[in-house]
Amino acid sequence: MAEGTRDDVDETTDSDGNPSLKRVMGPGLLLLFIIGDILGTGIYALTGQVAAEVGGVVWLPFVVAFVVALITAFSYLELVTKYPKAAGAALYTHKAFGIHFVTFIVAFAVMSSGITSASTASRAFASNFAEAFDLDLGEGILVTIVALAFMTLVALINLRGVGESVKTNVVLTCIELSGLLLIIFIGLYALGVGDGDFSRVTDIDTGDNSLIGGVLVATTLAFFAMVGFEDSVNMAEECKRPTKIFPKVLLTGLIATGLIYVLVSISAIALVPVDQLSEGDTPLLQVVEAGAPGFPIGIFAFITMFAVANSALINMLMASRLVYGMSRERVLPSPLGRVHPSRRTPYIAIIFTTLLAFGLISFVGEVPALGGTTSLLLLAVFTVVNIAVLVLRKDEVEHDHFRAPTFLPVIGAVTCAFLTTPFTGRPGVQYAIAGVLLVIGVALWVLTVIVNKRTGQAAGDVDPANLGGGGPVN
């Protein structure tokens, strides 16, 4: 906010007289948003697959993924407090390198990762919906219809307003958090009464891989459970005093979720052997059955259903805000940056991202492949962000902001880049999916150039001061 103005003023228009996004998120809502975004589909679905790669030390890949995410989070903190606007990684890329094409590809990669993750969560929601209500939807069109109906509901909540969306996120976060705390409580109870086998938490079984190779393969899976914190930077324009609250809130959220993941994975492996835990798509449901056989399994199915619902909601919030921010600085066509005059939500961007999600839900399927591709795309983006924070050190701003120790972005860039390589044992199908997505991105970039030329706005002629939605600095 400009110097001399009050922090609690609700500015309804930007410098061009257009409706601006509404600042409704304080520290509490932001913390729940971050925790709810990181928790969800990943930990509920991937614990067994991680265990299959490393054995009883299933907690170790989650720790490694947490450390990589934490290092990159410091870079995000410096940049979001320096440039508190909606475009996130694309904004930082543009400011650092000033190349229209690179900015667009980064924006497209982030947007695609959010929509892909949300679409995967929607299909998972449909499967859990069937289990919760004891329905036989099979694997075909009925599952797709339920997933599409759910994505439509997410879009309606998003269109209603960020306040309603974030409040819905609060409820869903509490539900999904309760499910994970239940797993931890069951583990602690088993430890207290002597049930389970906690000696398994130190067993290592990487199959034909070396210890390092097995941990790397498992980390590429576990990292999907850690992504999500970067979504919060795209909500900067809707946060109260973002330069003040982001550092403490983001680090608190990351540490809390990292601790929860370690405790959940330890409880899981202590109660369910590796060979059983790695079977099927409901590993935590097996933990409840083993550690608390009297607990109503249907209730936990509902909890899982709401957990993946939360993932979908937050990812679609992020994707629509990113499209909005990119449109406002002319990397995407200007209609995508329109804000509804009464609801003050980016309604055209919401419709656009929802249609893309419909396409993924209808024509693309497998959860592991899409989840791995999401991690691959985001790790590539994180590499660019870690480099960008070093490049932008020479760019001074008038307000105070967080500054990361220089060695952290260097380590972050190297580790994130390495985790995108085939040396980690990442399946080739993930590169294929990412390649197709990037080809689509290039096609959209060409379309954007044509639209910009027809409207008299040459591609690349972007004012950095307006990049990311042009919201005021608080």
Secondary structure, DSSP 8 states (H G I E B T S, - for coil): --TTS-TT----B-TTS-B-----B-HHHHHHHHHHHHSSHHHHHHHHHHHHHHTT-THHHHHHHHHHHHHHHHHHHHHHHHS-STTTHHHHHHHHH--HHHHHHHHHHHHHHHHHHHHHHHHHHHHHHHHHTT---TTSHHHHHHHHHHHHHHHHHHHH-HHHHHHHHHHHHHHHHHHHHHHHHHHHHHHHHT-S-GGGGG----TTS-HHHHHHHHHHHHHHHHTTGGGGGGGGGGBSSHHHHHHHHHHHHHHHHHHHHHHHHHHHHHHS-HHHHTSSS-HHHHHHHHH-TTS-HHHHHHHHHHHHHHHHHHHHHHHHHHHHHHHHTTSS-GGGG---TTT-S-HHHHHHHHHHHHHHHHH---HHHHHHHHHHHHHHHHHHHHHHHHHGGG---SS------THHHHHHHHHHHHTTSGGGT--HHHHHHHHHHHHHHHHHHHHHHHHHHHTT--TT---GGGTTS-----
